[in-house]
């Protein structure tokens, strides 16, 4: 497979929407999946400089005695203070993006994958949307999201609501997405909807100038509210122009 035939896809949504389940189904179908959350945690534990910066900013208490990050405690600290959230993002995100780009390059060079998918909750929040050929937004009813997060993370309903409130609403992200997968039924239905989107992605025809490159992926993209970005509430450009490879019937 030629490198320019590879499609780089972002899978995002909101806390508890089920985007990682969609990513898992994509992997089962043959996509290379890179989980941004796992990358962030791995680099914190493996990058001595990142670890030093986190200890300097948040104290040694955010690491267990075995040296592993106490994710729950750090999460509580940063979600209570916007300035601390920005500080943690400043430490982690540039390193995370660099790591992901390296993995994308390696996967593309292997020639094994038609679709490479990045599972990342904060694609729009950290202004990375322009890295991708297509973006999938996974949505779910709020009640289902809260129930799932309570079961998974042991957080209270108030803690969950506060954290969700810090993200861009899924309804807004869905307006900008190339595909929207609704996680509002059974697991089997979610897998079926994912398969339909994957089939569409696998048949996208790209021109050489649209093939993602390291230089294009690594530069900071305009984000919501900045010149060149997709304004909130606007339809994706692909829907307005009928660009090749973009599906006007994006909801699955």
LOFI-219216 format. One line per 5 residues: number of its first residue (from 0); their letters; for each residue x, y, z of N, C-alpha, C, O. Coordinates in steps of 0.2 Angstrom, whole numbers, plus 5000, padded with zeros to 4 digits. Layout:
# LOFI-219216
NUM> a> X Y Z X Y Z X Y Z X Y Z  ...
//
This chain:
# LOFI-219216
0> xxxxx> 5004 4994 5000 5000 5000 5000 5004 5006 5000 5009 5007 5004  5003 5011 4996 5007 5017 4995 5005 5021 5001 4999 5021 5004  5010 5025 5004 5009 5029 5010 5004 5034 5009 5000 5036 5014  5003 5037 5003 4998 5042 5002 4991 5040 5002 4986 5044 5003  4990 5033 5002 4983 5030 5003 4981 5029 5010 4975 5028 5011
5> xxxxx> 4985 5031 5015 4983 5030 5022 4979 5036 5024 4980 5041 5022  4974 5034 5028 4969 5039 5030 4970 5040 5038 4970 5035 5041  4971 5046 5040 4972 5047 5047 4966 5050 5050 4963 5055 5048  4963 5046 5055 4956 5048 5057 4957 5049 5065 4961 5046 5068  4953 5054 5067 4953 5056 5074 4946 5053 5077 4941 5054 5074
10> xxxxx> 4946 5050 5082 4940 5047 5086 4939 5051 5092 4944 5050 5096  4934 5055 5093 4933 5059 5099 4926 5059 5101 4922 5055 5098  4925 5063 5106 4918 5063 5109 4918 5067 5115 4920 5072 5115  4915 5064 5120 4915 5067 5127 4916 5061 5132 4916 5055 5130  4918 5063 5138 4919 5058 5143 4913 5054 5144 4907 5056 5145
15> xxxxx> 4914 5047 5143 4909 5042 5144 4905 5041 5138 4900 5037 5139  4907 5043 5132 4903 5042 5126 4904 5036 5123 4900 5033 5119  4910 5033 5124 4911 5026 5122 4916 5026 5116 4916 5022 5112  4920 5032 5115 4924 5032 5109 4929 5027 5109 4931 5025 5104  4932 5024 5115 4937 5019 5115 4934 5013 5113 4937 5008 5110
20> xxxxx> 4927 5011 5114 4924 5005 5111 4924 5006 5104 4925 5001 5100  4922 5012 5101 4922 5012 5094 4929 5011 5091 4930 5008 5086  4934 5014 5095 4941 5013 5092 4943 5005 5093 4947 5003 5088  4941 5002 5098 4942 4995 5098 4939 4991 5092 4942 4986 5089  4933 4993 5090 4930 4990 5084 4934 4991 5078 4934 4987 5074
25> xxxxx> 4936 4998 5078 4940 5000 5072 4946 4995 5071 4948 4993 5066  4949 4994 5077 4955 4990 5077 4954 4983 5075 4958 4979 5071  4948 4980 5077 4946 4973 5075 4945 4973 5068 4946 4968 5065  4943 4979 5065 4942 4979 5057 4948 4980 5053 4948 4979 5047  4954 4981 5057 4960 4981 5053 4964 4988 5054 4969 4989 5051
30> xxxxx> 4961 4993 5057 4964 4999 5058 4970 4999 5063 4969 4995 5068  4974 5003 5062 4979 5004 5068 4977 5010 5072 4975 5015 5070  4976 5008 5079 4973 5013 5084 4978 5015 5088 4982 5011 5091  4979 5021 5089 4984 5024 5094 4979 5028 5100 4976 5032 5098  4980 5026 5106 4976 5029 5111 4980 5034 5115 4985 5033 5118
35> xxxxx> 4977 5040 5114 4981 5046 5116 4982 5046 5124 4987 5048 5127  4977 5044 5127 4977 5043 5135 4982 5039 5137 4986 5040 5142  4983 5033 5134 4988 5028 5136 4995 5031 5134 5000 5030 5138  4995 5035 5129 5002 5038 5127 5004 5043 5132 5010 5043 5134  4999 5047 5134 5001 5052 5139 5003 5049 5146 5008 5051 5149
40> xxxxx> 5000 5043 5148 5002 5040 5154 5008 5037 5154 5012 5037 5158  5010 5034 5148 5016 5030 5147 5022 5035 5147 5027 5034 5150  5021 5041 5144 5026 5046 5143 5028 5049 5150 5034 5050 5152  5023 5050 5154 5024 5052 5161 5028 5047 5165 5032 5050 5169  5027 5041 5164 5031 5036 5168 5037 5035 5165 5042 5032 5168
45> xxxxx> 5038 5036 5158 5045 5035 5155 5049 5041 5154 5055 5040 5152  5046 5047 5154 5050 5053 5152 5052 5056 5159 5048 5059 5162  5058 5055 5160 5061 5058 5167 5060 5066 5167 5058 5068 5173  5060 5069 5162 5060 5077 5162 5052 5078 5163 5051 5083 5167  5048 5075 5160 5041 5076 5161 5039 5075 5168 5035 5078 5172
50> xxxxx> 5041 5069 5171 5040 5067 5178 5043 5073 5183 5039 5074 5188  5049 5075 5182 5051 5081 5186 5047 5087 5186 5046 5090 5191  5045 5089 5180 5041 5095 5179 5034 5094 5183 5031 5098 5186  5031 5088 5182 5025 5087 5186 5026 5087 5194 5022 5090 5197  5031 5084 5196 5033 5084 5203 5034 5091 5205 5032 5093 5211
55> xxxxx> 5038 5095 5201 5039 5102 5203 5032 5106 5203 5032 5110 5208  5028 5104 5199 5021 5108 5199 5016 5106 5203 5012 5110 5206  5016 5099 5205 5010 5097 5209 5012 5093 5215 5008 5091 5219  5019 5092 5216 5021 5089 5222 5022 5081 5221 5019 5078 5216  5026 5078 5225 5028 5071 5225 5022 5067 5226 5022 5061 5224
60> xxxxx> 5017 5070 5229 5011 5066 5231 5007 5063 5225 5003 5058 5226  5008 5066 5219 5004 5063 5214 5007 5057 5211 5005 5054 5206  5013 5055 5214 5016 5048 5212 5015 5043 5218 5016 5045 5223  5014 5037 5216 5014 5032 5221 5021 5030 5223 5026 5033 5220  5022 5027 5228 5029 5025 5230 5033 5021 5225 5039 5021 5225
65> xxxxx> 5029 5017 5221 5033 5013 5216 5034 5018 5210 5037 5015 5205  5033 5024 5210 5035 5029 5205 5029 5030 5199 5030 5034 5195  5024 5026 5200 5019 5027 5195 5014 5033 5197 5013 5034 5203  5011 5036 5192 5007 5041 5193 5001 5040 5196 4997 5035 5194  4999 5043 5201 4992 5043 5204 4987 5047 5200 4986 5053 5201
70> xxxxx> 4984 5044 5195 4980 5047 5190 4974 5050 5193 4972 5056 5192  4971 5047 5198 4965 5049 5201 4966 5056 5205 4962 5060 5205  4972 5056 5209 4973 5062 5213 4975 5067 5209 4973 5073 5210  4979 5066 5203 4981 5072 5199 4975 5074 5195 4974 5080 5194  4970 5070 5194 4964 5072 5190 4960 5077 5195 4957 5082 5193
75> xxxxx> 4960 5075 5201 4956 5079 5206 4959 5086 5207 4955 5091 5207  4966 5086 5207 4969 5092 5208 4968 5097 5202 4966 5103 5202  4969 5094 5196 4968 5099 5190 4961 5101 5188 4960 5106 5185  4956 5096 5189 4949 5098 5188 4946 5103 5192 4941 5106 5191  4950 5104 5198 4947 5109 5203 4950 5116 5201 4948 5121 5204
80> xxxxx> 4955 5116 5197 4959 5123 5195 4961 5123 5188 4965 5120 5186  4957 5128 5185 4959 5129 5177 4966 5130 5176 4969 5128 5171  4969 5134 5180 4976 5136 5179 4981 5130 5179 4985 5129 5176  4979 5125 5184 4983 5119 5185 4981 5114 5179 4986 5111 5177  4975 5115 5176 4974 5111 5170 4978 5113 5165 4981 5109 5161
85> xxxxx> 4979 5119 5164 4983 5122 5158 4990 5120 5159 4994 5119 5154  4992 5121 5165 4999 5119 5167 5001 5112 5165 5006 5110 5162  4996 5107 5167 4997 5100 5166 4997 5099 5158 5002 5095 5155  4993 5102 5155 4992 5102 5147 4999 5104 5144 5001 5101 5139  5002 5109 5147 5008 5112 5144 5014 5107 5145 5018 5107 5140
90> xxxxx> 5014 5103 5150 5019 5099 5151 5018 5092 5147 5023 5090 5144  5012 5090 5146 5010 5083 5143 5009 5084 5136 5012 5080 5132  5005 5089 5134 5002 5088 5127 5008 5089 5121 5007 5085 5117  5012 5093 5122 5018 5093 5116 5021 5087 5116 5023 5084 5110  5023 5084 5121 5026 5077 5121 5022 5072 5119 5024 5067 5115
95> xxxxx> 5015 5072 5121 5011 5067 5118 5010 5067 5111 5010 5062 5107  5009 5073 5108 5008 5074 5101 5014 5072 5097 5013 5069 5092  5020 5073 5100 5026 5071 5096 5027 5063 5096 5028 5060 5091  5025 5060 5102 5025 5053 5102 5020 5050 5097 5021 5045 5094  5014 5053 5097 5009 5050 5092 5011 5051 5085 5010 5047 5081
100> xxxxx> 5014 5057 5083 5016 5058 5077 5021 5053 5075 5021 5050 5069  5026 5051 5079 5031 5046 5078 5027 5039 5077 5030 5035 5072  5022 5037 5081 5019 5031 5080 5015 5031 5073 5015 5026 5070  5012 5037 5071 5009 5037 5065 5014 5036 5059 5012 5033 5054  5020 5039 5059 5025 5039 5054 5027 5032 5054 5028 5029 5048
105> xxxxx> 5028 5028 5059 5030 5021 5059 5025 5017 5056 5026 5012 5052  5019 5018 5058 5013 5014 5055 5012 5015 5048 5011 5011 5044  5013 5021 5046 5012 5023 5039 5018 5020 5034 5017 5017 5029  5024 5020 5037 5030 5017 5034 5029 5010 5033 5032 5007 5028  5026 5007 5038 5025 4999 5037 5021 4997 5031 5022 4992 5029
110> xxxxx> 5016 5002 5029 5012 5000 5023 5007 4995 5025 5004 4992 5020  5006 4994 5031 5001 4988 5033 4994 4991 5034 4989 4987 5034  4993 4997 5035 4986 5000 5037 4983 5005 5032 4987 5009 5030  4977 5004 5030 4973 5009 5026 4971 5014 5031 4971 5020 5029  4969 5013 5037 4966 5018 5041 4970 5018 5048 4971 5012 5051
115> xxxxx> 4973 5023 5050 4976 5024 5056 4972 5029 5060 4970 5035 5058  4969 5027 5066 4965 5030 5070 4968 5033 5077 4971 5029 5080  4967 5039 5079 4969 5042 5085 4963 5042 5089 4958 5046 5088  4963 5039 5095 4958 5039 5100 4960 5044 5105 4964 5043 5109  4956 5050 5105 4958 5056 5109 4952 5060 5111 4949 5062 5106
120> xxxxx> 4951 5061 5117 4945 5064 5119 4945 5072 5118 4940 5075 5117  4951 5075 5118 4952 5082 5118 4954 5085 5111 4958 5090 5111  4953 5082 5105 4955 5084 5099 4953 5091 5098 4958 5095 5096  4947 5093 5099 4945 5100 5098 4947 5105 5103 4949 5110 5102  4948 5102 5109 4950 5106 5115 4957 5109 5115 4959 5114 5117
125> xxxxx> 4961 5104 5112 4968 5106 5111 4970 5108 5104 4976 5108 5102  4965 5109 5100 4966 5112 5093 4970 5108 5088 4975 5110 5085  4968 5101 5088 4972 5096 5084 4968 5094 5078 4970 5089 5074  4962 5097 5077 4957 5094 5072 4960 5094 5065 4958 5090 5061  4964 5099 5064 4967 5100 5057 4972 5095 5055 4975 5095 5049
130> xxxxx> 4974 5091 5060 4979 5085 5058 4976 5080 5054 4980 5076 5051  4969 5079 5054 4966 5073 5052 4963 5074 5045 4960 5079 5043  4962 5068 5042 4958 5068 5036 4951 5068 5037 4947 5070 5033  4949 5064 5042 4942 5064 5044 4942 5063 5052 4946 5061 5055  4936 5066 5055 4935 5065 5062 4929 5062 5063 4924 5064 5060
135> xxxxx> 4929 5057 5068 4923 5054 5070 4921 5056 5077 4925 5056 5081  4915 5058 5078 4913 5060 5085 4908 5055 5087 4903 5053 5084  4909 5052 5093 4905 5047 5096 4900 5051 5101 4903 5054 5106  4894 5050 5101 4889 5053 5106 4885 5048 5109 4884 5043 5107  4883 5050 5115 4879 5046 5119 4874 5050 5124 4876 5056 5125
140> xxxxx> 4869 5047 5126 4864 5051 5130 4868 5052 5137 4871 5048 5140  4866 5058 5140 4870 5060 5146 4869 5055 5152 4874 5054 5155  4863 5053 5152 4861 5048 5158 4866 5042 5157 4869 5040 5162  4867 5039 5151 4871 5034 5150 4878 5035 5151 4882 5031 5154  4880 5041 5150 4887 5043 5151 4889 5043 5158 4894 5041 5160
145> xxxxx> 4884 5046 5162 4885 5047 5169 4885 5040 5173 4890 5039 5177  4881 5036 5171 4881 5029 5174 4887 5025 5172 4890 5022 5176  4889 5026 5166 4895 5022 5164 4902 5025 5168 4906 5021 5170  4902 5031 5168 4908 5034 5172 4908 5032 5179 4913 5031 5182  4902 5033 5182 4902 5031 5189 4904 5024 5190 4907 5022 5195
150> xxxxx> 4902 5019 5186 4904 5012 5186 4911 5011 5185 4915 5007 5188  4914 5015 5180 4921 5014 5178 4926 5017 5183 4931 5014 5185  4924 5024 5185 4929 5028 5189 4927 5029 5196 4932 5031 5200  4921 5027 5198 4919 5028 5205 4919 5035 5207 4919 5036 5213  4917 5039 5202 4916 5046 5204 4909 5048 5205 4904 5044 5204
155> xxxxx> 4908 5053 5209 4901 5055 5211 4898 5058 5204 4901 5060 5200  4891 5059 5204 4888 5062 5199 4890 5070 5198 4890 5072 5193  4891 5073 5204 4893 5080 5203 4900 5080 5200 4902 5085 5196  4905 5076 5202 4912 5076 5200 4911 5075 5192 4915 5078 5188  4907 5070 5190 4907 5069 5183 4904 5075 5179 4906 5077 5174
160> xxxxx> 4899 5078 5182 4896 5084 5178 4900 5089 5178 4901 5093 5173  4904 5090 5183 4909 5096 5183 4915 5095 5178 4917 5099 5174  4917 5088 5177 4922 5087 5172 4919 5087 5165 4923 5090 5160  4913 5085 5164 4910 5085 5157 4909 5093 5155 4910 5094 5150  4908 5097 5160 4906 5104 5159 4913 5107 5156 4912 5113 5153
165> xxxxx> 4919 5105 5158 4925 5108 5156 4927 5106 5148 4931 5109 5146  4923 5101 5146 4924 5099 5139 4919 5103 5134 4914 5105 5136  4921 5104 5128 4917 5106 5123 4911 5102 5122 4912 5096 5122  4904 5104 5122 4899 5100 5122 4899 5095 5116 4901 5097 5110  4897 5089 5117 4897 5084 5111 4893 5086 5105 4895 5085 5100
170> xxxxx> 4887 5090 5107 4883 5092 5102 4887 5097 5097 4885 5097 5091  4891 5101 5100 4895 5106 5096 4900 5102 5092 4901 5103 5086  4904 5097 5095 4908 5093 5091 4905 5089 5085 4908 5089 5080  4899 5087 5086 4896 5083 5081 4894 5088 5075 4894 5085 5069  4893 5094 5076 4892 5099 5070 4898 5099 5066 4898 5101 5060
175> xxxxx> 4904 5098 5069 4910 5099 5065 4913 5093 5062 4917 5093 5058  4910 5087 5064 4913 5080 5063 4911 5078 5056 4907 5081 5052  4915 5074 5053 4914 5071 5046 4909 5065 5047 4905 5064 5043  4910 5062 5053 4905 5056 5054 4903 5057 5062 4907 5058 5066  4897 5055 5063 4894 5055 5070 4892 5048 5071 4887 5045 5068
180> xxxxx> 4894 5044 5076 4892 5038 5078 4888 5038 5085 4891 5041 5090  4881 5037 5085 4877 5037 5091 4878 5031 5095 4876 5025 5093  4880 5031 5101 4880 5026 5106 4874 5026 5110 4875 5028 5116  4869 5024 5107 4862 5025 5111 4858 5018 5111 4852 5018 5112  4862 5013 5109 4858 5006 5109 4862 5001 5112 4866 5002 5117
185> xxxxx> 4862 4995 5108 4866 4989 5111 4874 4990 5109 4875 4994 5104  4878 4986 5112 4885 4985 5109 4885 4983 5102 4890 4985 5098  4881 4978 5101 4881 4975 5094 4879 4981 5089 4882 4981 5083  4874 4985 5091 4872 4991 5086 4878 4995 5085 4879 4998 5080  4882 4997 5091 4887 5001 5090 4893 4998 5086 4896 5002 5082
190> xxxxx> 4894 4992 5086 4899 4989 5082 4897 4989 5075 4901 4990 5070  4890 4988 5073 4888 4989 5067 4889 4996 5064 4891 4996 5058  4887 5001 5068 4888 5008 5065 4895 5009 5064 4897 5013 5059  4899 5007 5068 4907 5008 5067 4909 5005 5061 4913 5008 5057  4907 4999 5060 4908 4995 5053 4906 4999 5047 4910 4999 5042
195> xxxxx> 4900 5002 5047 4898 5006 5042 4902 5012 5040 4904 5014 5035  4905 5015 5046 4909 5021 5045 4916 5019 5043 4919 5022 5038  4918 5013 5045 4925 5011 5043 4925 5009 5036 4930 5011 5032  4919 5006 5033 4919 5005 5026 4919 5011 5022 4922 5011 5016  4916 5016 5024 4916 5023 5021 4923 5026 5021 4926 5028 5016
200> xxxxx> 4927 5025 5026 4934 5028 5027 4938 5024 5022 4943 5027 5019  4937 5017 5022 4942 5013 5018 4941 5015 5011 4946 5013 5007  4936 5018 5009 4935 5019 5001 4936 5027 5000 4935 5029 4994  4939 5030 5004 4940 5037 5003 4946 5038 4998 4951 5034 4999  4945 5042 4993 4951 5043 4988 4954 5049 4990 4951 5055 4990
205> xxxxx> 4961 5049 4991 4965 5055 4993 4969 5057 4987 4972 5053 4983  4970 5063 4987 4975 5066 4982 4982 5067 4986 4982 5067 4992  4988 5067 4982 4994 5067 4986 4995 5073 4990 4998 5073 4995  4992 5079 4988 4992 5085 4992 4988 5085 4999 4990 5089 5003  4983 5080 4999 4980 5079 5005 4983 5074 5010 4980 5073 5016
210> xxxxx> 4988 5070 5008 4991 5065 5012 4994 5069 5018 4998 5073 5017  4993 5066 5024 4996 5069 5030 5003 5068 5030 5006 5063 5028  5007 5074 5032 5014 5073 5033 5016 5075 5040 5012 5078 5044  5022 5074 5042 5025 5075 5048 5025 5083 5050 5023 5085 5055  5027 5087 5045 5027 5094 5045 5020 5097 5046 5019 5101 5050
215> xxxxx> 5015 5094 5042 5008 5096 5043 5005 5095 5050 5002 5098 5053  5007 5088 5052 5004 5086 5058 5007 5089 5064 5003 5090 5069  5013 5091 5064 5016 5094 5070 5015 5101 5071 5016 5104 5076  5013 5105 5066 5012 5112 5067 5006 5113 5071 5001 5109 5070  5005 5118 5075 4999 5120 5079 4994 5122 5075 4995 5127 5071
220> xxxxx> 4988 5119 5075 4983 5120 5070 4978 5126 5074 4978 5126 5080  4975 5130 5069 4970 5134 5072 4965 5131 5076 4963 5125 5074  4963 5134 5082 4957 5130 5085 4951 5135 5085 4951 5140 5082  4946 5132 5089 4940 5136 5089 4941 5143 5091 4944 5145 5096  4938 5148 5087 4938 5155 5089 4944 5158 5086 4945 5164 5087
225> xxxxx> 4949 5154 5083 4955 5157 5080 4954 5158 5072 4951 5153 5069  4958 5162 5069 4957 5163 5062 4959 5156 5058 4964 5153 5060  4955 5154 5054 4956 5148 5050 4953 5142 5053 4953 5136 5050  4950 5143 5059 4947 5137 5062 4939 5136 5060 4936 5141 5057  4936 5131 5061 4929 5129 5060 4925 5133 5066 4926 5130 5071
230> xxxxx> 4921 5138 5065 4918 5141 5070 4913 5136 5073 4910 5132 5070  4911 5137 5079 4906 5133 5083 4900 5134 5079 4898 5140 5078  4896 5129 5078 4890 5129 5075 4890 5129 5068 4884 5128 5065  4896 5129 5065 4896 5129 5057 4896 5122 5055 4899 5117 5059  4894 5120 5049 4894 5114 5046 4901 5113 5044 4905 5117 5042
235> xxxxx> 4904 5106 5044 4910 5105 5041 4911 5107 5034 4906 5107 5030  4917 5110 5032 4918 5112 5025 4916 5107 5020 4914 5108 5015  4918 5100 5022 4916 5095 5018 4909 5094 5016 4907 5092 5010  4904 5096 5020 4897 5096 5019 4895 5101 5014 4891 5101 5010  4899 5107 5015 4897 5113 5011 4899 5112 5004 4896 5115 5000
240> xxxxx> 4905 5109 5003 4908 5109 4997 4908 5102 4993 4909 5102 4987  4906 5097 4997 4905 5091 4994 4912 5088 4992 4913 5085 4987  4917 5089 4996 4924 5087 4995 4924 5079 4994 4920 5076 4998  4929 5077 4990 4929 5070 4989 4931 5066 4995 4936 5069 4999  4928 5061 4997 4930 5057 5003 4926 5059 5009 4926 5055 5014
245> xxxxx> 4922 5064 5009 4918 5066 5014 4911 5064 5013 4908 5066 5008  4907 5062 5018 4901 5059 5017 4896 5064 5020 4896 5066 5026  4891 5067 5016 4887 5072 5018 4881 5069 5023 4879 5073 5027  4880 5062 5022 4876 5059 5027 4880 5056 5033 4881 5050 5033  4882 5061 5037 4887 5059 5042 4885 5055 5048 4889 5052 5051
250> xx> 4878 5055 5049 4876 5052 5056 4875 5045 5054 4871 5043 5050  4877 5041 5059 4877 5034 5058 4873 5031 5065 4872 5025 5065
//
